[in-house]
Amino acid sequence: MINLQSIKLDDPTMVRSADIAKAIAHPARIAILKMLAQRNTCFCGDITEVLPLAQSTVSQHLKALKSAGLITGKVEGVRTCYCLNTAGIMELKSTLSELSNELVETCC
């Protein structure tokens, strides 16, 4: 449990948790993660064929997920293949689990 007297918004753990939360804070990003999770392999196709979004918009969402460490992208010729980053997904799970457990413990 966090001591209310010692909350520091620049604490690396708090900053990282916020970065992860920002990365998943859009329905398109959740959809991309779910799509990658459904394929137990990298996705080298055009994600814009699956999502009703412009290529530039999809690229922005992929960039946010990659920056947060939730996915990886590997250039293969003219394509980039995207996969879930196992370590990043485990960190996401841990972050959400810890926060939800803390909230449930103190909730009415």
N, C-alpha and C positions, 0 to 999 in steps of 0.2 A: 504494500500500500504506500502511496506517495505521502510524504510529510508535507502538509500545506505550507509550512514555513520555509521549505527548501525547494520549492518548484523553480526551476530555471528553464526558461523557454529555449535557451541555446544549448541545453544538455544534448549531447550527440544522440542519445536514445530517443529523446522526444523529437528531435529534428528528423531522424530516420523514420520514425513512425509516421510523422506528418508527410514525408516524401512518399512513402508507400501508400498512404491514404489518398494523396493527391493523384497518384498514378492510376488508381482504380476508381476515381471519382467521376467517371463518365460511362454511360451505357455502352458506347462503342468499344471502350477498353475492356469492359466486362465481357462483351460478346467476343472480342478477339481472344481473350484468355480462355473462354469456354471452347471456342473453336479449336485452339491449339491443344487444349486438354483432351478433346474428343479424338484427336488423331494421335496415336502414340508415336508420332514421327514429326519431323519438321514439315512445315507448310511452305512449299515453293511456288504455289499458284498465286494468282492475283486475288488478294483479299477483297479488292473492290468488286469482284464478281459475286462475293458472298454478302458483303455489307452494302447497303444502299447509300454509299458515300463516295465523294470524289477522291481520286487518287491522292491529291495533296492533303486532304483531311485524314485519310487513312495513314499516310506517312507521318503526320503530326502525332497521331495516337500511338503508332508503333514506336516513334522516337521517345515519347513519354514513358511507355512501358519498358523500353530498353534502358533508358536513363535510370529508372528505378531499379533495374536489375531483375525484373520479372520475366523478361524474355531475352533471347539472344538472336542475333541476326548474322548469317554467314553469306557473304557474296559468292555466288556461283555463276560466273559468266555475267549475263545481263540481269540475272534475277538475284534476289536475296531470299534465303530460306530462313524462316522464323521457327523457333522452338521455345517452349517454356524453359526457363532457367530454374532447375530444381532447387538450388540454394536460395534463390530469390523467392520462390513459391513457399518454401519451408519458412522463410523469414516472415512472409505475409501471413501465413497460418499462425505462427507464434505470436506475432504482433496483435492480430485480431483476437486470438484466443486469450491472451493476457489481458487485453483491454476489456473484452466482454466478461471474463471471469471477475475482474475487479468491479465492474459496474453491477453485475448480478449480486455480488457479495454485499454491496452497500445499498442496493435498491430496496425500496419498500417492499 
